[in-house]
Amino acid sequence: MTGLWQLHSAPSVARTRSNLLQFTSAAHRDPMDSMHCIFLIRTPKLHNPLPLSATQDSELVARITGCKTSYDVLRLIREIAKTHGFEFFSIIRLPQGDERQLASVSIISNWPPELISSYDRLGLLESSPVIKALRKTVQPFIWNLHEVNRERASGHGSKANELFAQYGFEGGVHFPTQDPSGGRGAVSFAGKREKPSSNELFRLSFISNLLYERVSEIGKADRVSEQTLSARERECLHWTASGKTSQEIATILGLSEHTVNHYLSAACQKLGAANRAHAVAKAIRAGFLD
């Protein structure tokens, strides 16, 4: 990763559907001139995909509202991340009360399960500078790995840097979100690309709020599955939550790795989860896991 990170001002981002459509239909105007906030960003070449037309943005809005399951949202956000040059994405709730585990607040994510398990084992959520920033602002929070962890408690910064560098997280952006009932969360995109342009921040902020709202609606419609998890499915989820791989779980339970994967897939389907980390989080919230 090349280039120097400097303090720059990043424009405020409009968050309403009408504002986006007005912006895309009147490209000569820049609605992002009014307010500014300080972010850490990099100055070299930018990744700037071709701007979409108002029609294309309207089609994307329709696709988001058309998502029926968490898996539909997962596939769509993966496509959006790829379009903008990001390798990783996540949708989370902001931790509440004594929540200390990233797995418990993750809703949809393609973050490696091993990263999440290590993150929670090291207890990094409580001292997260990203979560701290998201509680204080409605602006996008742009971060660089080597800068963002400087304020962590002694030892935690270097551990967080090593962990995220191992999986290719060099920088990214978190967009604060809120559902109609007031529940706060964030949608994030990360990887190795350059910092987002102003147009990208504007567009991705709008998209992120729509995605979070849709995920919340899906969650309310399917808060708790009517199907009960089997004993084996619970066991596999329990060991997954402990950071074990399918192969390790198979050894512990005396099963084949294929059978373990089958139980975990069945649990994901019953819980309406997009991946294993999401299944663990939903199982904990539903009381299936201690």
N, C-alpha and C positions, 0 to 999 in steps of 0.2 A: 504494500500500500504506500503510495507516494504522496507528497504534498504536505503542506503545513496547515494545521487547524488554527483558525483565528476566530476572534470574537467579531461577529457580524450581526446586523439587525435583520430579522426575518419578518416579513409582513404578516399582519393578522389575516386569518382565514375565515371567509364567510362560511356559514354552516347551514344555510337553508336551501331547499331545492329551487326555490324561485330565483335566488341569487345566482346559483350555478347556471340555470338556463338563460338568465339575463347575460351572464358573462360569456357563455359560449355563443350566444347569438349576436353579441356586440363586441367582437374581439379587439376593436380599436380602443375600448375603454379598459382601464386597469383598476378594478375595485379593490386592489390590495395596497393602495397608497396610504390609507388613513392611519393605521396604528402599527406600532412596531414593538418587538420583544427581542431580547438578546438570546442568541443560541450559539452553540459551538458548531461550526461548519468548516468544510475544507474549500480551498480556493481553486484547485486545478480544474481541468476539463469536466463538464457536467454531462450527465446522462439525460438527454432530453428527447423522449419519444415524440413522434409527430402528434400535434394537438388533435383532439377528436372534435368532430362537429357536434352541434346541438342535437342532431338526430341520433348520432352514435351514443351520446351521453343519455339521451332519453331511452334508448334501447337498453343501456346498462341498468338504468333505474328499473325498468320493467323486468329485467332478469333477476335483479336483487329481490324485488317484491314477489317474484314468481318462485323463489326458493321455498320448498316445502319441508325440507329436512336439514339437519346440521351438515349432512354430507353434501347436499346441494350447495350450501354456503362454502364448504371447504373447497369444492371443485372450482367455484367461481373466484374465491379470493386467491387461490393458487394461480389462476389465469391472470388476475389483476397484478399480482406480485411479479410474475414472469414478464408481463408487458412492460413493467417499469424497471426491470433489471434487478429485482430483489430475489435472493435465494430463500429467505425465510419470512414467515408471517405468523401472527398470533392474534387471537381475540381473548381478552381477559376481563374479569371483574376486578375492581380495585379491592384489595383485602379489607375485610371488616373485622372489628373486634380483635380476637386473638389469633386470627388466621396467619399462619407463618409458612405455609407451603405453596409454592408456585403451582404445583399439580392441582391443588384444591380450587384455585381461582382461574385456571385455564379453561376456556370454553372450546375454542378451536385453535389448533396449532400444528405446524409441521416441524417444530423444534425437535431435535433428536431426543427420544425418551431418556437416553443415557445422560444427556446434558441436564434435563429437568431433574432427574434423580440426584445427580451430583450437586446441582444447585440447591436443592432442598436439604440434602445431607449436610452441606456446609452452612446452612442457615443464612443464605444470602438475601432472602426476600426482605427481611426486617430492616436491613441497612441499605436497601436498594435506593440509589439516588434517582432512578427513573420514577419509581413509585412516589417518592417524595415530591418530585417535580410535578407529576400528574395530579397530585392532590391540591396543588397551588395555582394551577393555570388551566385555561381552556385553549392555549396555544399549542401547536405541534412542538414536541420536544425532540430536537435533533441531537444525536449523541455520537461520539467517537470513543471507541473502546479504551484507548489509552488516556483519555481525559476524564471520562465520566466516572471512573471508579476512584479518583483521587480522594474524595471526601469520605470513603468508607472507613469503618473502624480498622484499627491496626491489623494488618495481615489479610483482611478480607478483600482489599483492593487487588492485591497481587493474585490471590486465588481466583477472583472473578475474571481478571484479565487472562490468566492461563486457561481457565475453563472455556471461555467464549472464543478465544483465539484457536483453541484446539478444534473447534467445529466450524471455523470460518466466519465468525461474527466480528467484523471490523468496525461496523457503524450501522446506524439506522435511524428510524424516526418512529415515535409513538404519537398517536393522535388521541387525545382525550375524547371520550364519548359519554353519552347519557341516554338511557331509554326513557320512554314516556312516563314511567312511574318514578323517575328520578334516580334510578340505579346508575352508578358511575362505573365506567370501564375504560378500556383503551384498545385500539387496533394498532398493531405494529408491523413494520416491514424492516428487514435487516439483511445484511450480506456484506459484499465487498465493493459495491459500486460507490460512485461519488455522491455527494449530498444532493438532495432533490432540488429542482428549480422551484421558483415561486409558483409557476403555473401548476407544477406537480403537487406542491403542498396544498394549494387551493383545491384541486380536483380530488386528491386522495383524502383530504379531510372530509369533504362532502360524502365521498363513497364510504369512508369508514363509519360515519354516523348512520348511514343507511344500513350498512351491514350489521352494526351492533343492534340497531332497532329491530332488524329482521330476526337476528339470533334470539333476542329477548322474546319476541312474539312466538317463535318456534318453541322456546323453552317453556313458556306459559302453557302452550297447547299440549305439551308432553312433559309436564313437570316431573312426574314419577311414572315409570312404566308400570302398566297393569300386570305385566309378566314378572314373576319372581325369579331371581337368579338362582340357579342350581348351586349346590354345595361346591361342586368342582369349579364353576364359574367364579364364585366368590373367592375360592382359594387362589385361583390363578390371578385374579385382580389384586388380592392381598399381596402376593409376592411381586407382582408388577409394581405396586405402590412402594414396595421395599427396594426397588431398583434392580430386580432380577430379570435376566433375559429369558426368552422362551426355553433355551437349552438348559439354563440353570433351574428353571421351574420344573422342567421335565425330570431332571435328576432328583430334585427334592420330593416330588410327588410320585415318582416311579412311573411316569407316563412317557409316551413318545413326544418329541417336539411338535410333530404334526397335530397330535391330539390337544396339546396345550394351545397351539395357535387356533384350533377349532373352537375351544372353550372361550378364548379371548375374543374371537370374532363374533361368537354368539352373544357374549356379554355386551359388546359394542352395539350390536344390532338391537338388542332388547332395550338398551339404555338410550338409543338414538344418538350414540357418540360418534364423533368423526375419527377418533384414533384412541389408542390405549390410555394415553394421559387424560384425555377427555372422559373416557369411561371410568377411570379411577376417580376423577373429580366428581362426576355425577353420582357414582356409587356411594361416595362419602357423604354427599349432600342428601342422598335419599335414605341414608342410614343402613346401607348394605354392608359397609365396612366401618370398623371402629377407628 
